[in-house]
Amino acid sequence: MRDLALLPAEPQPVFEALRSALSGSGPAIMPIALAPPAASPAASPAAPSVGPVAATPRVPVRTALVVETSGSTGGPKRVALSTEALLASAAASDSTMGGAGQWLLALPVHYIAGLNVLVRSITSGTVPVMMGPGRFDPLAFADAAARLEASLRYTSLVPAQLGTLLDTPEALPALRRFDRILVGGQSTPAPLLERARAAGLNLTRTYGSSETAGGCVYDGIPIGNTAVRIVDGQVELCGSVLADGYLDADFEPDEARTMTAFVADGAERWYRTNDAGMLDAGRLSITGRLDDVIISGGLKVSLAAIETVVRAQAGQRDAVVVAVPSERWGEVPVLVTTVATDLASLRGIVVAALGRAAAPEAVRVVEELPMLSSGKPDRRAIAKLAAETSR
């Protein structure tokens, strides 16, 4: 067993502790999300944190990093990642992007994409430029980008950050300084990708999760020795980047949960993502979550498919579609957005694309969407909000 250090997710201390964890000279680490400032109610809510710990926790000896994920639809999970998986992820990324470079950290360091920026900085021997925790500021991002000194410059963003930067004219020169911008964490709307590429940005969409040490599929193509297959419509991933499994509340191996998500097939071990997808000539497309399909009026409806159509409409880049109980239909899709839109017109667009059962039952306009600290929409909180306003 190996000692585990629980650290507040401050970038510089986590960077130094992660370096020691990867080299084996220090304990494994688990960064804990920082609580948002009391004076800033609009700040992203913190991810679940650990309860009281009576003694120094210990984890399996292979574990270098534990990432606690809140998930957008499920309960919290503690993912145990080995040094080997983290280094494999960094090597695959560097090889795909054209070499090791200097990174700008713009994501929280209790989030796997933020931690990957630190891992890649460690393996490349470069010092990352770090933005502090708290609400994302596009002008602070531009200032940070100006401090990058290496010949190859990278950053990793979630779609909401990219959209904010594109909406800030002063930030565009900073964005163009990057040799590659990774965008992941959630589906990136097609109009946002088009805007970014029209602005001359070298953008790469990433797909992965904490269970795969972060992004392991770039623009639909597996990187490193990652392999992809589709089993009964579900995306499964295999390769050196896979986590060892899950830990329970006492940091002991959670065998039941691990066996459900990770399966052996001969000499290979596969991670069941719970994402629906398709392979076309080796290129992966994600079509939604297996758990986001609802039955409305006896018909299957994909909330992700509706969301894709809605987000292509003006002003609806960050809109979220959730299911709300219905006495007549069982469940119905409801659009939650910060920008008002005409329901009748929107229903017509969705019906033309996906059929009548997919038409949103209502539009709920909110001042701000509940978000996870990872930058993803908090779908459980949004669904609860939509259900409450439907009564």
MIKE-157871 format. One record per residue: residue number from 1; residue in three letters; x, y, z of N, C-alpha, C in turn. Coordinates in steps of 0.2 Angstrom, whole numbers. Layout:
<recs>
 pos code   npx   npy   npz  capx  capy  capz   cpx   cpy   cpz
 NUM  ALA     X     Y     Z     X     Y     Z     X     Y     Z
...
</recs>
This chain:
<recs>
 pos code   npx   npy   npz  capx  capy  capz   cpx   cpy   cpz
   1  MET     4    -6     0     0     0     0     4     6     0
   2  ARG     1    12    -2     5    18    -2     1    24     1
   3  ASP     5    28     4     1    34     7    -2    38     2
   4  LEU    -8    41     4   -11    46    -1   -12    53     3
   5  ALA   -10    58    -1   -10    65     2   -16    68    -1
   6  LEU   -21    71     3   -26    75     0   -25    82     0
   7  LEU   -25    85    -6   -22    92    -7   -28    96    -9
   8  PRO   -28   103    -6   -33   108   -10   -30   109   -17
   9  ALA   -35   110   -21   -33   110   -28   -30   117   -30
  10  GLU   -25   119   -27   -21   125   -29   -15   122   -34
  11  PRO   -15   126   -40   -11   123   -45    -4   122   -43
  12  GLN     0   127   -40     7   126   -39     9   120   -34
  13  PRO     5   120   -28     7   114   -24     5   107   -27
  14  VAL    -1   107   -31    -2   101   -34     3    99   -39
  15  PHE     5   104   -43    11   102   -48    17    99   -44
  16  GLU    19   102   -39    25    99   -36    24    92   -33
  17  ALA    18    91   -30    16    85   -27    15    80   -32
  18  LEU    12    82   -38    11    77   -43    18    75   -46
  19  ARG    23    79   -46    30    77   -49    33    72   -44
  20  SER    32    73   -37    35    68   -33    31    61   -33
  21  ALA    24    62   -34    20    56   -35    22    52   -41
  22  LEU    23    55   -46    25    51   -53    32    48   -52
  23  SER    37    52   -49    44    49   -48    44    44   -43
  24  GLY    39    43   -38    39    38   -33    42    41   -27
  25  SER    45    47   -27    48    50   -21    43    53   -16
  26  GLY    37    53   -17    32    56   -13    25    51   -13
  27  PRO    21    53    -9    14    49    -9    10    50   -15
  28  ALA     5    46   -16     0    47   -21    -4    53   -19
  29  ILE    -7    56   -23   -11    62   -22   -18    62   -24
  30  MET   -22    66   -21   -29    67   -23   -31    74   -22
  31  PRO   -31    78   -27   -33    85   -26   -40    86   -25
  32  ILE   -42    90   -20   -49    91   -18   -51    98   -21
  33  ALA   -57    98   -24   -60   105   -26   -60   110   -21
  34  LEU   -58   116   -23   -59   122   -18   -66   124   -18
  35  ALA   -68   126   -12   -75   129   -12   -75   136   -15
  36  PRO   -80   138   -19   -81   144   -22   -81   150   -16
  37  PRO   -78   156   -17   -79   161   -12   -86   163   -11
  38  ALA   -87   164    -4   -94   165    -2   -97   172    -5
  39  ALA   -92   176    -7   -95   183   -10   -96   182   -17
  40  SER   -95   176   -20   -95   175   -27  -100   169   -29
  41  PRO  -107   171   -28  -112   165   -29  -112   163   -36
  42  ALA  -109   166   -41  -110   164   -48  -104   159   -49
  43  ALA   -99   158   -45   -94   154   -46   -96   147   -47
  44  SER   -92   143   -50   -94   136   -51   -94   132   -45
  45  PRO   -99   128   -43   -99   124   -37   -93   119   -37
  46  ALA   -91   118   -31   -86   113   -30   -88   106   -31
  47  ALA   -84   102   -33   -85    95   -33   -86    92   -26
  48  PRO   -89    86   -25   -89    83   -19   -82    82   -16
  49  SER   -82    83    -9   -75    82    -6   -76    77    -1
  50  VAL   -70    75     1   -70    69     6   -72    71    13
  51  GLY   -75    67    16   -77    68    23   -71    67    28
  52  PRO   -72    68    34   -66    67    39   -62    61    38
  53  VAL   -56    62    39   -51    56    38   -47    55    44
  54  ALA   -48    49    48   -45    48    54   -38    48    54
  55  ALA   -35    45    49   -28    44    48   -26    45    41
  56  THR   -19    45    40   -17    45    33   -20    40    29
  57  PRO   -24    41    24   -26    36    20   -21    32    16
  58  ARG   -22    26    14   -18    22    10   -21    19     4
  59  VAL   -18    19    -2   -21    16    -8   -16    11   -11
  60  PRO   -19     7   -16   -14     2   -19    -8     5   -21
  61  VAL    -3     1   -21     4     3   -22     5     6   -29
  62  ARG     1     4   -34     2     6   -41    -1    13   -42
  63  THR    -5    15   -37    -9    22   -38    -4    28   -37
  64  ALA    -4    32   -42     0    39   -41    -5    44   -40
  65  LEU   -11    44   -43   -16    49   -43   -23    47   -42
  66  VAL   -27    50   -38   -34    48   -37   -38    54   -39
  67  VAL   -43    53   -44   -47    59   -46   -54    57   -44
  68  GLU   -57    62   -40   -64    61   -38   -68    65   -43
  69  THR   -72    61   -46   -77    64   -51   -84    64   -49
  70  SER   -87    70   -50   -94    70   -48   -99    67   -53
  71  GLY   -97    68   -59  -101    65   -65  -107    70   -66
  72  SER  -109    70   -72  -115    75   -73  -122    72   -72
  73  THR  -122    65   -72  -128    62   -71  -128    56   -65
  74  GLY  -122    54   -64  -121    49   -59  -118    51   -52
  75  GLY  -117    46   -48  -114    48   -41  -107    49   -42
  76  PRO  -103    51   -36   -96    52   -36   -92    46   -37
  77  LYS   -87    46   -40   -82    40   -41   -75    43   -39
  78  ARG   -71    38   -37   -64    39   -36   -60    35   -40
  79  VAL   -57    38   -45   -53    34   -50   -46    34   -48
  80  ALA   -43    28   -48   -36    26   -46   -32    26   -53
  81  LEU   -27    30   -54   -23    30   -60   -16    29   -58
  82  SER   -13    25   -62    -6    23   -60    -1    28   -64
  83  THR     5    28   -62    10    32   -65    11    30   -73
  84  GLU    10    23   -74    11    21   -81     5    23   -85
  85  ALA    -1    24   -83    -6    26   -87    -5    34   -88
  86  LEU    -3    37   -83    -3    45   -84     3    46   -89
  87  LEU     9    43   -88    14    44   -93    13    41  -100
  88  ALA     9    36  -101     7    34  -107     2    39  -111
  89  SER    -2    42  -107    -7    47  -109    -2    53  -112
  90  ALA     2    55  -108     7    61  -110    11    59  -116
  91  ALA    14    54  -117    18    52  -122    13    51  -129
  92  ALA     7    49  -128     3    48  -134     1    55  -136
  93  SER     0    59  -132    -2    66  -134     3    70  -137
  94  ASP     9    70  -134    15    73  -137    16    71  -144
  95  SER    16    64  -145    18    61  -151    12    64  -157
  96  THR     6    64  -155     1    66  -159     1    73  -161
  97  MET     3    78  -156     3    85  -157     9    87  -160
  98  GLY    15    83  -161    21    85  -164    26    87  -160
  99  GLY    26    85  -153    31    86  -149    29    89  -142
 100  ALA    34    88  -137    33    91  -131    33    99  -131
 101  GLY    29   102  -127    29   110  -127    27   112  -121
 102  GLN    26   119  -120    24   122  -114    17   123  -114
 103  TRP    14   123  -108     7   123  -108     4   129  -104
 104  LEU    -2   131  -105    -5   136  -101   -11   132   -98
 105  LEU   -11   132   -91   -16   129   -87   -22   133   -86
 106  ALA   -28   132   -89   -34   136   -88   -39   132   -85
 107  LEU   -38   126   -83   -43   121   -80   -42   119   -73
 108  PRO   -47   118   -69   -45   116   -62   -41   110   -61
 109  VAL   -37   109   -56   -32   104   -55   -35    98   -51
 110  HIS   -41    98   -50   -44    92   -47   -48    88   -53
 111  TYR   -47    91   -59   -51    89   -65   -45    85   -70
 112  ILE   -47    80   -73   -42    76   -76   -38    80   -82
 113  ALA   -42    84   -85   -39    88   -91   -34    93   -88
 114  GLY   -36    96   -82   -31   101   -79   -25    97   -76
 115  LEU   -26    91   -73   -20    87   -71   -16    85   -77
 116  ASN   -19    83   -82   -15    81   -88   -10    87   -91
 117  VAL   -12    93   -90    -8    99   -92    -2    98   -87
 118  LEU    -3    97   -81     3    96   -76     7    90   -78
 119  VAL     4    85   -79     8    79   -81    12    80   -87
 120  ARG     9    83   -92    13    84   -98    19    89   -98
 121  SER    18    94   -93    23    99   -92    29    95   -88
 122  ILE    27    91   -83    32    87   -80    36    83   -85
 123  THR    33    79   -89    36    74   -93    40    78   -99
 124  SER    38    84  -101    42    88  -106    47    92  -103
 125  GLY    48    93   -96    53    97   -93    51   104   -93
 126  THR    45   106   -95    43   114   -95    39   116   -89
 127  VAL    39   122   -88    36   125   -83    29   128   -86
 128  PRO    23   126   -83    17   128   -86    16   135   -84
 129  VAL    12   139   -88     9   146   -85     3   144   -82
 130  MET     1   146   -76    -4   144   -72    -9   149   -71
 131  MET   -15   148   -73   -21   153   -71   -23   151   -64
 132  GLY   -25   155   -60   -27   154   -53   -34   151   -53
 133  PRO   -37   148   -48   -43   145   -47   -49   151   -47
 134  GLY   -55   149   -49   -60   154   -49   -63   155   -55
 135  ARG   -68   160   -56   -71   161   -62   -66   162   -68
 136  PHE   -68   159   -74   -63   160   -80   -64   167   -82
 137  ASP   -58   170   -83   -57   177   -86   -54   177   -92
 138  PRO   -57   179   -98   -53   179  -104   -48   183  -105
 139  LEU   -48   189  -101   -42   194  -102   -36   191   -98
 140  ALA   -38   188   -92   -32   185   -88   -29   179   -92
 141  PHE   -33   176   -96   -31   170  -101   -26   173  -106
 142  ALA   -28   179  -109   -24   182  -114   -17   184  -111
 143  ASP   -17   187  -105   -11   189  -101    -7   183  -100
 144  ALA   -10   178   -98    -6   171   -96    -3   169  -103
 145  ALA    -6   169  -108    -4   166  -115     2   170  -117
 146  ALA     2   177  -115     8   181  -117    14   179  -114
 147  ARG    14   175  -108    20   173  -104    23   167  -107
 148  LEU    20   163  -111    22   157  -114    29   159  -118
 149  GLU    34   155  -117    40   156  -120    43   151  -125
 150  ALA    40   145  -124    43   139  -128    41   140  -136
 151  SER    44   136  -140    43   136  -147    36   133  -149
 152  LEU    34   128  -145    28   124  -145    23   126  -139
 153  ARG    17   129  -141    13   131  -135     6   128  -136
 154  TYR     4   125  -130    -2   122  -130    -7   124  -124
 155  THR   -13   123  -125   -18   124  -119   -24   119  -120
 156  SER   -27   118  -115   -33   113  -115   -39   117  -112
 157  LEU   -45   117  -115   -51   121  -113   -57   117  -114
 158  VAL   -62   119  -110   -69   116  -111   -73   121  -116
 159  PRO   -78   118  -119   -81   122  -124   -84   129  -122
 160  ALA   -86   129  -116   -88   136  -113   -83   141  -113
 161  GLN   -77   139  -111   -71   143  -111   -69   146  -118
 162  LEU   -69   141  -123   -68   143  -129   -73   148  -132
 163  GLY   -79   147  -131   -84   152  -133   -83   158  -130
 164  THR   -82   159  -123   -80   165  -120   -74   169  -123
 165  LEU   -69   165  -125   -63   168  -128   -65   171  -135
 166  LEU   -69   167  -139   -71   169  -145   -75   175  -145
 167  ASP   -79   176  -140   -83   182  -139   -79   188  -136
 168  THR   -73   187  -135   -69   193  -132   -64   194  -137
 169  PRO   -65   200  -141   -60   201  -147   -53   202  -144
 170  GLU   -52   205  -138   -45   206  -136   -41   199  -135
 171  ALA   -45   194  -134   -42   187  -133   -40   184  -139
 172  LEU   -42   186  -145   -41   182  -151   -33   182  -153
 173  PRO   -29   187  -152   -22   186  -153   -19   181  -149
 174  ALA   -21   181  -143   -18   176  -138   -20   169  -140
 175  LEU   -26   168  -143   -28   161  -145   -24   159  -151
 176  ARG   -22   164  -155   -18   162  -161   -11   160  -160
 177  ARG    -9   162  -153    -2   160  -152    -1   152  -151
 178  PHE    -6   149  -150    -6   142  -148    -5   137  -154
 179  ASP     0   133  -154     1   128  -159    -5   123  -159
 180  ARG    -8   121  -153   -13   117  -153   -17   119  -147
 181  ILE   -24   119  -148   -29   120  -142   -33   113  -142
 182  LEU   -33   110  -136   -37   104  -135   -43   106  -132
 183  VAL   -49   104  -135   -56   105  -132   -59    99  -131
 184  GLY   -61    98  -125   -65    92  -123   -69    93  -116
 185  GLY   -70    87  -113   -74    88  -107   -82    87  -108
 186  GLN   -84    89  -114   -91    88  -116   -91    89  -124
 187  SER   -97    88  -127   -98    89  -134   -97    96  -136
 188  THR   -93    97  -141   -92   104  -144   -97   106  -149
 189  PRO  -101   111  -149  -106   112  -154  -102   114  -160
 190  ALA  -105   111  -166  -102   112  -173  -102   120  -174
 191  PRO  -106   124  -173  -105   131  -174   -99   134  -171
 192  LEU   -98   132  -164   -92   134  -161   -86   132  -164
 193  LEU   -85   126  -166   -80   123  -170   -78   127  -176
 194  GLU   -84   129  -180   -83   133  -186   -80   140  -185
 195  ARG   -83   143  -179   -80   149  -178   -73   149  -176
 196  ALA   -71   144  -172   -64   144  -170   -59   143  -176
 197  ARG   -61   138  -181   -57   137  -186   -57   143  -191
 198  ALA   -63   147  -192   -63   153  -196   -58   158  -193
 199  ALA   -57   158  -186   -53   163  -183   -46   160  -184
 200  GLY   -44   155  -187   -38   153  -188   -34   149  -182
 201  LEU   -39   146  -178   -36   142  -172   -35   135  -174
 202  ASN   -30   132  -172   -28   125  -173   -31   121  -167
 203  LEU   -37   118  -168   -41   115  -163   -41   108  -164
 204  THR   -41   104  -158   -42    97  -158   -47    95  -153
 205  ARG   -52    91  -155   -57    89  -151   -55    83  -147
 206  THR   -55    82  -141   -53    76  -137   -59    73  -134
 207  TYR   -58    66  -133   -63    62  -130   -59    57  -125
 208  GLY   -62    57  -119   -59    52  -114   -62    54  -108
 209  SER   -59    52  -102   -62    53   -96   -57    51   -91
 210  SER   -58    52   -84   -54    51   -79   -52    43   -79
 211  GLU   -56    39   -82   -55    32   -82   -50    30   -88
 212  THR   -48    35   -92   -43    34   -97   -38    39   -97
 213  ALA   -37    41   -91   -31    46   -90   -32    52   -94
 214  GLY   -38    54   -96   -40    60  -100   -41    58  -107
 215  GLY   -40    63  -111   -41    62  -118   -37    57  -122
 216  CYS   -40    52  -125   -36    46  -128   -39    46  -135
 217  VAL   -43    50  -138   -46    50  -144   -46    57  -147
 218  TYR   -42    59  -152   -41    65  -154   -45    66  -161
 219  ASP   -50    70  -162   -53    71  -168   -56    64  -171
 220  GLY   -58    60  -166   -61    54  -168   -56    48  -169
 221  ILE   -49    49  -169   -44    44  -170   -41    43  -163
 222  PRO   -40    36  -161   -37    34  -155   -30    36  -156
 223  ILE   -27    38  -150   -19    40  -150   -16    35  -146
 224  GLY    -9    35  -147    -5    30  -143    -7    23  -145
 225  ASN    -8    18  -140   -10    12  -141   -17    11  -139
 226  THR   -21    16  -139   -28    16  -137   -32    12  -143
 227  ALA   -36     8  -141   -41     5  -146   -48     6  -144
 228  VAL   -52     6  -150   -59     8  -149   -63     2  -152
 229  ARG   -69     0  -149   -73    -4  -152   -80    -2  -149
 230  ILE   -85    -5  -153   -92    -3  -151   -96   -10  -150
 231  VAL   -98   -11  -144  -102   -17  -142  -109   -15  -140
 232  ASP  -114   -18  -144  -121   -16  -142  -122    -9  -142
 233  GLY  -119    -5  -146  -120     2  -147  -116     6  -142
 234  GLN  -112     3  -137  -108     6  -132  -101     7  -134
 235  VAL   -98    13  -133   -91    13  -134   -87    10  -129
 236  GLU   -82     6  -131   -77     3  -126   -70     5  -128
 237  LEU   -66     6  -123   -59     8  -125   -54     4  -121
 238  CYS   -48     3  -124   -43    -2  -122   -36     2  -123
 239  GLY   -31     0  -119   -25     3  -120   -21     4  -113
 240  SER   -15     7  -114   -11     8  -108   -13    14  -103
 241  VAL   -18    18  -106   -20    24  -102   -26    22   -97
 242  LEU   -28    16   -97   -34    14   -93   -32    14   -85
 243  ALA   -37    17   -81   -36    17   -74   -36    10   -72
 244  ASP   -33     9   -65   -33     3   -62   -40     1   -60
 245  GLY   -44     6   -58   -51     5   -56   -53    10   -51
 246  TYR   -58     8   -47   -61    13   -43   -59    12   -35
 247  LEU   -60    17   -31   -59    16   -24   -65    18   -21
 248  ASP   -66    15   -15   -72    16   -11   -71    22    -6
 249  ALA   -76    23    -2   -76    29     3   -70    29     8
 250  ASP   -67    22     9   -61    21    13   -55    21     9
 251  PHE   -55    22     3   -49    22    -2   -47    14    -3
 252  GLU   -52    10    -1   -50     3    -3   -53     1   -10
 253  PRO   -50    -4   -14   -52    -5   -20   -60    -7   -20
 254  ASP   -64    -4   -25   -71    -5   -25   -72   -10   -31
 255  GLU   -71   -16   -29   -71   -22   -34   -77   -22   -38
 256  ALA   -83   -21   -35   -89   -22   -38   -90   -17   -44
 257  ARG   -89   -10   -42   -89    -5   -47   -84    -6   -52
 258  THR   -78    -8   -51   -73    -9   -55   -74   -14   -60
 259  MET   -77   -20   -58   -79   -25   -62   -85   -24   -67
 260  THR   -89   -19   -65   -94   -17   -69   -92   -13   -75
 261  ALA   -87    -8   -74   -84    -4   -79   -79    -6   -83
 262  PHE   -74   -11   -80   -68   -13   -84   -69   -21   -85
 263  VAL   -69   -23   -91   -70   -30   -92   -64   -33   -96
 264  ALA   -62   -39   -94   -57   -43   -98   -59   -47  -104
 265  ASP   -56   -46  -109   -57   -50  -115   -51   -53  -118
 266  GLY   -50   -59  -116   -43   -62  -118   -38   -59  -114
 267  ALA   -33   -57  -117   -27   -53  -114   -28   -46  -113
 268  GLU   -34   -43  -116   -35   -36  -116   -40   -34  -111
 269  ARG   -40   -28  -109   -44   -25  -104   -48   -19  -107
 270  TRP   -54   -19  -106   -58   -14  -109   -62   -10  -104
 271  TYR   -63    -3  -106   -67     1  -101   -74     2  -105
 272  ARG   -79     1  -102   -86     2  -104   -88     9  -103
 273  THR   -88    14  -108   -89    21  -106   -96    23  -105
 274  ASN  -101    19  -106  -108    21  -106  -110    26  -111
 275  ASP  -105    28  -116  -107    32  -121  -109    28  -127
 276  ALA  -114    31  -131  -116    28  -137  -112    31  -143
 277  GLY  -110    27  -148  -106    29  -153  -105    25  -159
 278  MET  -102    27  -164  -101    24  -171   -94    24  -173
 279  LEU   -92    19  -177   -85    19  -180   -86    19  -187
 280  ASP   -83    24  -191   -83    24  -198   -76    25  -201
 281  ALA   -74    19  -204   -67    19  -206   -62    21  -201
 282  GLY   -63    18  -195   -59    19  -189   -60    26  -185
 283  ARG   -64    30  -187   -65    36  -184   -71    36  -180
 284  LEU   -70    38  -173   -76    37  -168   -80    43  -168
 285  SER   -87    42  -168   -91    48  -167   -96    46  -161
 286  ILE   -96    51  -156  -100    50  -150  -107    52  -152
 287  THR  -112    48  -151  -119    50  -153  -123    52  -146
 288  GLY  -121    51  -141  -124    52  -134  -123    48  -129
 289  ARG  -126    48  -123  -125    44  -118  -130    38  -118
 290  LEU  -129    32  -116  -134    27  -116  -139    28  -111
 291  ASP  -137    32  -105  -142    34  -100  -146    40  -102
 292  ASP  -145    43  -108  -149    50  -109  -155    48  -114
 293  VAL  -156    42  -115  -161    40  -119  -168    39  -115
 294  ILE  -173    43  -116  -179    42  -113  -184    39  -117
 295  ILE  -190    37  -114  -196    34  -117  -201    39  -116
 296  SER  -203    43  -122  -208    48  -122  -214    46  -126
 297  GLY  -220    44  -123  -225    42  -127  -224    35  -131
 298  GLY  -220    31  -128  -218    25  -130  -213    25  -136
 299  LEU  -210    31  -137  -204    31  -142  -198    33  -138
 300  LYS  -192    30  -141  -186    32  -138  -184    39  -141
 301  VAL  -181    43  -136  -179    50  -138  -172    51  -135
 302  SER  -167    53  -139  -161    55  -136  -160    62  -135
 303  LEU  -159    63  -128  -158    70  -126  -152    73  -129
 304  ALA  -147    70  -130  -141    72  -133  -142    74  -140
 305  ALA  -146    70  -144  -148    72  -151  -152    79  -151
 306  ILE  -156    80  -147  -160    86  -146  -155    92  -145
 307  GLU  -151    91  -140  -146    96  -138  -142    98  -144
 308  THR  -140    93  -148  -136    95  -154  -139   100  -159
 309  VAL  -146    98  -160  -150   102  -164  -151   109  -161
 310  VAL  -153   109  -155  -154   116  -152  -148   120  -151
 311  ARG  -142   117  -150  -136   121  -149  -134   124  -156
 312  ALA  -136   122  -161  -134   124  -168  -138   131  -169
 313  GLN  -143   132  -165  -147   138  -166  -144   144  -163
 314  ALA  -145   150  -165  -142   156  -163  -144   157  -155
 315  GLY  -138   159  -151  -139   160  -144  -140   154  -140
 316  GLN  -140   148  -143  -141   142  -139  -135   138  -138
 317  ARG  -129   141  -138  -123   137  -138  -122   133  -132
 318  ASP  -125   135  -126  -124   132  -120  -130   129  -117
 319  ALA  -136   128  -121  -142   126  -119  -141   119  -117
 320  VAL  -146   116  -112  -146   110  -110  -153   107  -111
 321  VAL  -153   101  -113  -160    97  -113  -160    92  -108
 322  VAL  -165    92  -104  -166    87   -99  -173    84   -99
 323  ALA  -174    78   -95  -180    75   -95  -184    77   -89
 324  VAL  -191    78   -90  -195    80   -85  -201    75   -85
 325  PRO  -203    73   -79  -209    68   -79  -215    71   -82
 326  SER  -219    67   -85  -226    69   -88  -231    64   -87
 327  GLU  -237    66   -84  -242    61   -83  -244    58   -90
 328  ARG  -244    62   -95  -247    59  -101  -242    55  -105
 329  TRP  -235    58  -105  -231    54  -110  -225    50  -106
 330  GLY  -225    51   -99  -220    47   -95  -215    52   -94
 331  GLU  -211    54   -99  -206    59   -98  -206    63  -105
 332  VAL  -204    69  -104  -203    74  -110  -197    78  -109
 333  PRO  -194    80  -115  -188    84  -115  -190    91  -114
 334  VAL  -186    95  -110  -187   102  -108  -180   105  -109
 335  LEU  -180   111  -113  -174   115  -114  -173   120  -108
 336  VAL  -167   120  -106  -165   125  -100  -160   129  -103
 337  THR  -161   135  -103  -156   140  -107  -156   147  -103
 338  THR  -151   150  -105  -150   157  -102  -152   162  -107
 339  VAL  -154   160  -113  -156   165  -119  -163   163  -121
 340  ALA  -168   167  -120  -175   165  -122  -175   164  -130
 341  THR  -180   159  -131  -181   157  -138  -188   156  -139
 342  ASP  -190   156  -145  -197   155  -147  -198   147  -147
 343  LEU  -203   145  -143  -204   137  -142  -207   134  -148
 344  ALA  -212   138  -151  -215   135  -157  -210   134  -163
 345  SER  -206   139  -164  -201   139  -169  -196   133  -168
 346  LEU  -193   133  -162  -189   128  -160  -191   121  -161
 347  ARG  -198   120  -159  -201   113  -159  -201   111  -167
 348  GLY  -202   116  -171  -203   114  -178  -196   112  -181
 349  ILE  -191   115  -179  -184   114  -181  -182   107  -178
 350  VAL  -184   105  -172  -182    99  -169  -186    93  -172
 351  VAL  -193    94  -174  -197    89  -177  -194    88  -184
 352  ALA  -192    93  -187  -189    92  -194  -183    87  -194
 353  ALA  -179    88  -189  -173    84  -188  -174    77  -185
 354  LEU  -178    77  -180  -178    71  -176  -185    68  -175
 355  GLY  -190    71  -177  -197    68  -176  -200    71  -171
 356  ARG  -207    70  -171  -211    74  -166  -210    72  -159
 357  ALA  -208    66  -157  -207    64  -150  -201    68  -147
 358  ALA  -197    71  -151  -191    74  -149  -192    81  -147
 359  ALA  -198    84  -149  -199    91  -148  -199    93  -141
 360  PRO  -196    98  -139  -196   100  -132  -203   102  -130
 361  GLU  -205   100  -124  -211   102  -121  -211   109  -119
 362  ALA  -206   112  -117  -206   118  -114  -199   121  -114
 363  VAL  -198   128  -113  -192   131  -112  -191   134  -106
 364  ARG  -186   133  -102  -185   136   -95  -179   141   -96
 365  VAL  -180   147   -95  -175   152   -95  -172   154   -88
 366  VAL  -166   153   -87  -163   154   -81  -157   159   -81
 367  GLU  -156   162   -76  -151   167   -76  -144   164   -77
 368  GLU  -143   159   -74  -136   155   -75  -137   148   -74
 369  LEU  -134   144   -79  -135   136   -78  -130   134   -73
 370  PRO  -133   129   -68  -129   126   -63  -123   122   -67
 371  MET  -117   123   -65  -111   120   -68  -107   116   -63
 372  LEU  -104   110   -65   -99   107   -61   -93   111   -61
 373  SER   -88   109   -56   -82   113   -56   -78   111   -62
 374  SER   -79   105   -66   -76   103   -72   -77   108   -78
 375  GLY   -83   112   -77   -85   116   -83   -90   113   -86
 376  LYS   -93   107   -84   -98   104   -88  -105   106   -84
 377  PRO  -110   106   -88  -117   107   -85  -118   102   -80
 378  ASP  -121   104   -74  -123   100   -69  -130    97   -70
 379  ARG  -131    92   -74  -137    90   -77  -142    87   -72
 380  ARG  -140    85   -66  -144    83   -61  -148    89   -58
 381  ALA  -144    94   -57  -146   101   -54  -151   104   -59
 382  ILE  -149   104   -65  -153   107   -71  -160   103   -71
 383  ALA  -160    97   -71  -166    93   -72  -170    94   -66
 384  LYS  -167    95   -60  -171    96   -54  -175   103   -54
 385  LEU  -171   108   -57  -173   115   -58  -179   115   -63
 386  ALA  -178   111   -68  -183   111   -74  -190   108   -71
 387  ALA  -189   102   -67  -195    99   -64  -198   103   -59
 388  GLU  -195   107   -55  -198   112   -50  -202   117   -54
 389  THR  -199   120   -59  -203   125   -62  -208   123   -67
 390  SER  -209   116   -68  -214   114   -72  -221   112   -68
 391  ARG  -220   113   -61  -226   111   -57  -231   117   -57
</recs>
